[in-house]
Amino acid sequence: MMPTCTRCKNDVNKVYDCDHTDFKEYCVECYTELHYYMTENK
């Protein structure tokens, strides 16, 4: 069974979580996008 990204709902090979995602599982695309926006907005 593949993990599902909490944000985009896609089945993915690997998920990432951290305090920025409220420890929800994000795929690499959503995770990268989230961190990109966070660093751009500072």
N, C-alpha and C positions, 0 to 999 in steps of 0.2 A: 504493500500500500504506500502510495506516494504522499508526502506531506502537501498540504494546501496552503497557499499564501492567504493570510487573513485579509490582506488589502485588495488584491486583484482576483482572488478566488481561483487562481490557476493551480493545477497540479504541477509541482516542481520537484526537482531532484534534491535540492538542499534548501533549507530555510535558515534565516538568521533572526536573532532577536536580541534586544538590548533595552536599556531603560528608555531610549528614544521611541521605541515601538510599543512601550508599555508591556514589554516582554511577550508580545504577540509575535507569531511567526510570519515573517515577510520573505518573499523570494528575493533573489539577488537584485533584480531590476528595481523593485519597489524600495528595497533597503538602500540601494545606491542613490536612487532618486530622492528619498527622504533626507539622507545625509547631505546630498548636493544642495538641496534647498536650504537646509539648516546652515550650511557654511556660507552660501551666497547671501543670505539675509542678515548676516552679522555686520 
